[in-house]
Amino acid sequence: MLKLYDTLTREKRPFVPLEPGKVRMYVCGPTVYAEPHIGNFRVFVMGDVVRRWLEYRGYDVFYVMNITDIDDKTIRDSGREGVTLKEFTERYTRIFLQGLDRMNIKRATLYPKATEHIDDMIKFIEGLLKKGLAYVASDGVYYDIDKFPGYGKLSRIDLSKVRKTERMLADEYDKESPQDFALWKRSTPEELRRGIYYDSPWGPGRPGWHIECSVMSQKYLGETLDIHMGGEDLIFPHHENEIAQSEGLTGKPFVRYWLHVAFLKIRGEKMSKSLGNIIRISEALRDYSPDALRYFYLSAHYRRQIDYTDEVMEGAEAAVRRLGNTLSIVEDALRQPEEKLSYDDEEQRFLEEIKTLKHRFEASMDDDLDTHGAIDALHAMSKTLNTYAEGRPNKGVLLRGYEVYRRLLSTLGLLERREETGELLERALNLIVEVRERLRAERRYELSDWIREELRSIGVILEDTPKGTRWRIEA
Ligand SMILES: [Zn+2]
């Protein structure tokens, strides 16, 4: 039986959803102000694996991930760039979705956007005001954390440090500042000038970040969620505030299992802007395959920190190649003429081993999603398959082992796209485009035109735009 570690109770408990056979799951999604980095993607991949594992266990999963397209950061950075908020956030939403596809992450059931739920947020805040949990101040509406008895129960912060004279307008703040937080922020002159505001009973303004998740999770999943996931950096204040808002309004438990994914470090250091060591997903995928990156994420338990180094990543690339080689070895054996039709001790032993390793894999995953243990079982299974396939296998028996192996790989989202050369093709085409641009810079037009024509003849169209040359594959 599946057990999950719940951050709220700090214990591993058998997973029992609210409604038998169904799972309502919510994972805090991206703030679309930059391309997500590889730490963000650790959470997205883990969300994907949780969902895949629940589906493997027969659950019907309704999975929602929000898109934060209005907050302090999106407003600030779109302003710096001089583009509208919508234009800015749509660009990064596209980049986020492309990243999901490149990482073979199955799409969630829904990706609701904050800006499309403003009316729901206003209603929710009105409800909190009516319950006396919020109050109106000169610069917005605030949640009064003193009025919610359970405040601090998730993060177990020290509330004695609260200085009630202060209020927190910013979306993000640290653990040392448990204060009343903004639900609705009255527009600044800059926001008014840029047209970033919504009318509300408290004047033109916009929602705070925390209210977005309480509102969108309730709208699509109901008052109580089975699983709520996010990075461990969201425990405080974000998830603490979500609990205060949601439970404050409904009086019902908000979440049955809180899952938090640990930090990812870069060469032993915390990833941060100030250290300048942030690695975006597309940067990582320039050096390593998506399978290697996924393997790296899953090689440690999700509640343990992992360290991204060249050495570790090269190890992941090699390990995932070994797992993939087994598929090739077996597929090759299956294409050979049948030599052995009998079914004797050897076959029985082989199938027994596959079964034992499958159970080992399942037991690991059921133990709070121990992907590390699950991967160990896959490596053992890979060896078993190699040995049997390289002898004189009974093809029917080999195929049974192969199908188990593939299915388990697929619950981790690994090696599902072996046949596709998409990644490589993309890199090769980018290289050709770059070569052509250098030729043009040197005014070697004959050669650059020849490249364009040759590519066109195989269905790749080059378009010269003011921002450089782009390629697309003709449909
Ligand atoms: Zn959230």
Boltz pocket constraint, residues with backbone or C-beta under 6 A from the ligand:
constraints:
  - pocket:
      binder: B
      contacts: [[A, 27], [A, 28], [A, 29], [A, 210], [A, 213], [A, 238]]
      max_distance: 6.0
